[in-house]
Amino acid sequence: QDPIIEELKKKFEDKVEFKKIDVDNNNELAAKFTVHAIPTLVIEKDGAVFKRYTGVTRANVLESDLNAALK
């Protein structure tokens, strides 16, 4: 998943803030976002979960949903 995220960071660098959380060392955030498997990706919009993905997710799906979140 990391190469996909790195590519998306470049495409959305001025529009989206990307954060990577080590859930083993941050149980509070893992609980907040209901992380039960790794990788889990969450897109937030206006402080709420917009989309959630568990497992490896294709770049085109993430890019499409990021664009939707920016509207």
LORO-582061 format. One record per atom (N, C-alpha, C): residue in one letter; atom name; x, y, z. Coordinates in Angstrom, 1 decimal. Layout:
residues N
+------+----------+--------+--------+--------+
: mike : drendren :      x :      y :      z :
+------+----------+--------+--------+--------+
:    A :       CA :      X :      Y :      Z :
...
+------+----------+--------+--------+--------+
END
This chain:
residues 71
+------+----------+--------+--------+--------+
: mike : drendren :      x :      y :      z :
+------+----------+--------+--------+--------+
:    Q :        N :    0.8 :   -1.2 :    0.0 :
:    Q :       CA :    0.0 :    0.0 :    0.0 :
:    Q :        C :    0.9 :    1.3 :    0.0 :
:    D :        N :    2.1 :    1.2 :    0.6 :
:    D :       CA :    2.9 :    2.4 :    0.7 :
:    D :        C :    3.2 :    3.0 :   -0.7 :
:    P :        N :    3.6 :    2.3 :   -1.7 :
:    P :       CA :    3.9 :    3.0 :   -3.0 :
:    P :        C :    2.6 :    3.7 :   -3.6 :
:    I :        N :    1.5 :    3.1 :   -3.4 :
:    I :       CA :    0.2 :    3.8 :   -3.8 :
:    I :        C :    0.0 :    5.1 :   -3.0 :
:    I :        N :    0.2 :    5.1 :   -1.8 :
:    I :       CA :    0.0 :    6.3 :   -0.9 :
:    I :        C :    1.0 :    7.3 :   -1.3 :
:    E :        N :    2.3 :    6.9 :   -1.5 :
:    E :       CA :    3.3 :    7.9 :   -1.9 :
:    E :        C :    3.0 :    8.6 :   -3.2 :
:    E :        N :    2.4 :    7.8 :   -4.2 :
:    E :       CA :    2.0 :    8.4 :   -5.4 :
:    E :        C :    0.9 :    9.4 :   -5.3 :
:    L :        N :   -0.1 :    9.0 :   -4.4 :
:    L :       CA :   -1.2 :    9.9 :   -4.2 :
:    L :        C :   -0.8 :   11.2 :   -3.4 :
:    K :        N :    0.2 :   11.0 :   -2.5 :
:    K :       CA :    0.7 :   12.2 :   -1.8 :
:    K :        C :    1.2 :   13.2 :   -2.8 :
:    K :        N :    1.9 :   12.8 :   -3.9 :
:    K :       CA :    2.4 :   13.7 :   -4.9 :
:    K :        C :    1.3 :   14.4 :   -5.7 :
:    K :        N :    0.2 :   13.6 :   -6.0 :
:    K :       CA :   -0.9 :   14.1 :   -6.8 :
:    K :        C :   -1.7 :   15.1 :   -6.0 :
:    F :        N :   -1.8 :   14.9 :   -4.7 :
:    F :       CA :   -2.7 :   15.7 :   -3.9 :
:    F :        C :   -2.0 :   16.5 :   -2.8 :
:    E :        N :   -0.7 :   16.8 :   -3.1 :
:    E :       CA :    0.2 :   17.4 :   -2.0 :
:    E :        C :   -0.3 :   18.7 :   -1.5 :
:    D :        N :   -1.0 :   19.5 :   -2.2 :
:    D :       CA :   -1.5 :   20.8 :   -1.7 :
:    D :        C :   -3.0 :   20.7 :   -1.3 :
:    K :        N :   -3.6 :   19.6 :   -1.4 :
:    K :       CA :   -5.0 :   19.5 :   -1.1 :
:    K :        C :   -5.4 :   18.6 :    0.0 :
:    V :        N :   -4.5 :   17.6 :    0.3 :
:    V :       CA :   -4.9 :   16.5 :    1.2 :
:    V :        C :   -3.7 :   16.3 :    2.2 :
:    E :        N :   -4.0 :   16.2 :    3.5 :
:    E :       CA :   -3.0 :   15.9 :    4.5 :
:    E :        C :   -3.1 :   14.4 :    4.7 :
:    F :        N :   -1.9 :   13.7 :    4.5 :
:    F :       CA :   -1.8 :   12.3 :    4.7 :
:    F :        C :   -1.1 :   12.0 :    6.0 :
:    K :        N :   -1.6 :   11.1 :    6.8 :
:    K :       CA :   -1.0 :   10.7 :    8.1 :
:    K :        C :   -0.9 :    9.2 :    8.1 :
:    K :        N :    0.3 :    8.7 :    8.6 :
:    K :       CA :    0.5 :    7.3 :    8.8 :
:    K :        C :    0.6 :    7.1 :   10.3 :
:    I :        N :   -0.2 :    6.2 :   10.8 :
:    I :       CA :   -0.3 :    5.9 :   12.3 :
:    I :        C :    0.2 :    4.5 :   12.6 :
:    D :        N :    1.1 :    4.4 :   13.5 :
:    D :       CA :    1.5 :    3.0 :   14.0 :
:    D :        C :    0.5 :    2.6 :   15.1 :
:    V :        N :   -0.4 :    1.8 :   14.7 :
:    V :       CA :   -1.5 :    1.5 :   15.7 :
:    V :        C :   -1.0 :    0.7 :   16.9 :
:    D :        N :    0.1 :    0.0 :   16.8 :
:    D :       CA :    0.7 :   -0.7 :   17.9 :
:    D :        C :    1.1 :    0.3 :   19.0 :
:    N :        N :    1.5 :    1.5 :   18.6 :
:    N :       CA :    2.0 :    2.5 :   19.5 :
:    N :        C :    1.0 :    3.6 :   19.8 :
:    N :        N :   -0.2 :    3.5 :   19.2 :
:    N :       CA :   -1.2 :    4.5 :   19.3 :
:    N :        C :   -2.6 :    3.9 :   19.4 :
:    N :        N :   -2.9 :    3.2 :   20.5 :
:    N :       CA :   -4.1 :    2.5 :   20.7 :
:    N :        C :   -5.3 :    3.4 :   20.6 :
:    E :        N :   -5.2 :    4.6 :   21.1 :
:    E :       CA :   -6.3 :    5.5 :   21.1 :
:    E :        C :   -6.8 :    5.8 :   19.7 :
:    L :        N :   -5.9 :    6.1 :   18.8 :
:    L :       CA :   -6.3 :    6.4 :   17.4 :
:    L :        C :   -6.9 :    5.1 :   16.7 :
:    A :        N :   -6.2 :    4.0 :   17.0 :
:    A :       CA :   -6.7 :    2.7 :   16.5 :
:    A :        C :   -8.2 :    2.5 :   16.9 :
:    A :        N :   -8.5 :    2.8 :   18.1 :
:    A :       CA :   -9.9 :    2.6 :   18.6 :
:    A :        C :  -10.8 :    3.6 :   18.0 :
:    K :        N :  -10.3 :    4.9 :   17.9 :
:    K :       CA :  -11.2 :    6.0 :   17.4 :
:    K :        C :  -11.6 :    5.6 :   15.9 :
:    F :        N :  -10.7 :    5.0 :   15.1 :
:    F :       CA :  -11.0 :    4.7 :   13.8 :
:    F :        C :  -11.4 :    3.3 :   13.5 :
:    T :        N :  -11.6 :    2.6 :   14.6 :
:    T :       CA :  -12.0 :    1.2 :   14.6 :
:    T :        C :  -11.1 :    0.3 :   13.7 :
:    V :        N :   -9.8 :    0.4 :   13.9 :
:    V :       CA :   -8.9 :   -0.4 :   13.1 :
:    V :        C :   -8.8 :   -1.8 :   13.7 :
:    H :        N :   -9.2 :   -2.8 :   12.9 :
:    H :       CA :   -9.2 :   -4.2 :   13.2 :
:    H :        C :   -8.2 :   -5.0 :   12.4 :
:    A :        N :   -7.7 :   -4.4 :   11.3 :
:    A :       CA :   -6.8 :   -5.1 :   10.4 :
:    A :        C :   -5.9 :   -4.0 :    9.8 :
:    I :        N :   -4.7 :   -4.5 :    9.3 :
:    I :       CA :   -3.8 :   -3.6 :    8.7 :
:    I :        C :   -3.5 :   -4.0 :    7.3 :
:    P :        N :   -3.5 :   -3.2 :    6.3 :
:    P :       CA :   -3.7 :   -1.7 :    6.4 :
:    P :        C :   -5.2 :   -1.3 :    6.5 :
:    T :        N :   -5.4 :   -0.3 :    7.2 :
:    T :       CA :   -6.7 :    0.4 :    7.2 :
:    T :        C :   -6.5 :    1.8 :    6.8 :
:    L :        N :   -7.2 :    2.3 :    5.8 :
:    L :       CA :   -7.1 :    3.6 :    5.3 :
:    L :        C :   -8.4 :    4.3 :    5.6 :
:    V :        N :   -8.3 :    5.6 :    6.0 :
:    V :       CA :   -9.5 :    6.4 :    6.4 :
:    V :        C :   -9.4 :    7.7 :    5.7 :
:    I :        N :  -10.5 :    8.1 :    5.0 :
:    I :       CA :  -10.6 :    9.5 :    4.4 :
:    I :        C :  -11.5 :   10.2 :    5.3 :
:    E :        N :  -11.1 :   11.3 :    5.9 :
:    E :       CA :  -11.9 :   12.2 :    6.7 :
:    E :        C :  -12.3 :   13.4 :    5.9 :
:    K :        N :  -13.5 :   13.9 :    6.1 :
:    K :       CA :  -14.0 :   15.1 :    5.5 :
:    K :        C :  -14.8 :   15.8 :    6.6 :
:    D :        N :  -14.4 :   17.1 :    6.9 :
:    D :       CA :  -15.1 :   17.9 :    7.9 :
:    D :        C :  -15.2 :   17.2 :    9.2 :
:    G :        N :  -14.1 :   16.5 :    9.6 :
:    G :       CA :  -14.0 :   15.8 :   10.9 :
:    G :        C :  -14.7 :   14.5 :   11.1 :
:    A :        N :  -15.3 :   14.0 :   10.0 :
:    A :       CA :  -16.0 :   12.8 :   10.0 :
:    A :        C :  -15.5 :   11.8 :    9.0 :
:    V :        N :  -15.6 :   10.5 :    9.2 :
:    V :       CA :  -15.2 :    9.5 :    8.3 :
:    V :        C :  -16.0 :    9.6 :    7.0 :
:    F :        N :  -15.3 :    9.8 :    5.9 :
:    F :       CA :  -15.9 :    9.9 :    4.6 :
:    F :        C :  -15.9 :    8.5 :    3.9 :
:    K :        N :  -14.7 :    7.8 :    4.0 :
:    K :       CA :  -14.6 :    6.5 :    3.4 :
:    K :        C :  -13.6 :    5.7 :    4.3 :
:    R :        N :  -13.8 :    4.4 :    4.4 :
:    R :       CA :  -12.8 :    3.5 :    5.1 :
:    R :        C :  -12.5 :    2.3 :    4.2 :
:    Y :        N :  -11.3 :    1.9 :    4.2 :
:    Y :       CA :  -10.8 :    0.8 :    3.5 :
:    Y :        C :  -10.0 :   -0.2 :    4.4 :
:    T :        N :  -10.3 :   -1.4 :    4.3 :
:    T :       CA :   -9.5 :   -2.4 :    5.0 :
:    T :        C :   -8.8 :   -3.3 :    4.0 :
:    G :        N :   -7.5 :   -3.5 :    4.1 :
:    G :       CA :   -6.8 :   -4.3 :    3.1 :
:    G :        C :   -6.2 :   -3.4 :    2.1 :
:    V :        N :   -5.5 :   -3.9 :    1.2 :
:    V :       CA :   -4.9 :   -3.2 :    0.1 :
:    V :        C :   -6.0 :   -2.7 :   -0.8 :
:    T :        N :   -5.9 :   -1.4 :   -1.2 :
:    T :       CA :   -6.9 :   -0.8 :   -2.0 :
:    T :        C :   -6.2 :   -0.2 :   -3.3 :
:    R :        N :   -6.9 :   -0.4 :   -4.4 :
:    R :       CA :   -6.3 :    0.1 :   -5.7 :
:    R :        C :   -6.2 :    1.6 :   -5.7 :
:    A :        N :   -5.1 :    2.1 :   -6.4 :
:    A :       CA :   -4.9 :    3.5 :   -6.5 :
:    A :        C :   -6.0 :    4.3 :   -7.1 :
:    N :        N :   -6.6 :    3.7 :   -8.2 :
:    N :       CA :   -7.7 :    4.4 :   -8.9 :
:    N :        C :   -8.9 :    4.6 :   -8.0 :
:    V :        N :   -9.2 :    3.6 :   -7.1 :
:    V :       CA :  -10.3 :    3.7 :   -6.1 :
:    V :        C :  -10.0 :    4.9 :   -5.1 :
:    L :        N :   -8.8 :    4.9 :   -4.6 :
:    L :       CA :   -8.5 :    5.9 :   -3.6 :
:    L :        C :   -8.5 :    7.3 :   -4.2 :
:    E :        N :   -7.9 :    7.4 :   -5.4 :
:    E :       CA :   -7.9 :    8.7 :   -6.1 :
:    E :        C :   -9.3 :    9.2 :   -6.4 :
:    S :        N :  -10.2 :    8.3 :   -6.8 :
:    S :       CA :  -11.6 :    8.7 :   -7.1 :
:    S :        C :  -12.3 :    9.2 :   -5.8 :
:    D :        N :  -12.1 :    8.5 :   -4.8 :
:    D :       CA :  -12.7 :    8.9 :   -3.5 :
:    D :        C :  -12.1 :   10.1 :   -2.9 :
:    L :        N :  -10.8 :   10.3 :   -3.1 :
:    L :       CA :  -10.2 :   11.6 :   -2.6 :
:    L :        C :  -10.7 :   12.8 :   -3.4 :
:    N :        N :  -10.9 :   12.6 :   -4.7 :
:    N :       CA :  -11.5 :   13.7 :   -5.5 :
:    N :        C :  -12.9 :   14.0 :   -5.0 :
:    A :        N :  -13.7 :   12.9 :   -4.7 :
:    A :       CA :  -15.0 :   13.1 :   -4.3 :
:    A :        C :  -15.1 :   13.8 :   -2.9 :
:    A :        N :  -14.1 :   13.5 :   -2.0 :
:    A :       CA :  -14.1 :   14.1 :   -0.7 :
:    A :        C :  -13.7 :   15.6 :   -0.8 :
:    L :        N :  -13.0 :   16.0 :   -1.9 :
:    L :       CA :  -12.6 :   17.4 :   -2.1 :
:    L :        C :  -13.7 :   18.3 :   -2.6 :
:    K :        N :  -14.8 :   17.7 :   -3.1 :
:    K :       CA :  -15.9 :   18.4 :   -3.7 :
:    K :        C :  -16.7 :   19.1 :   -2.6 :
+------+----------+--------+--------+--------+
END
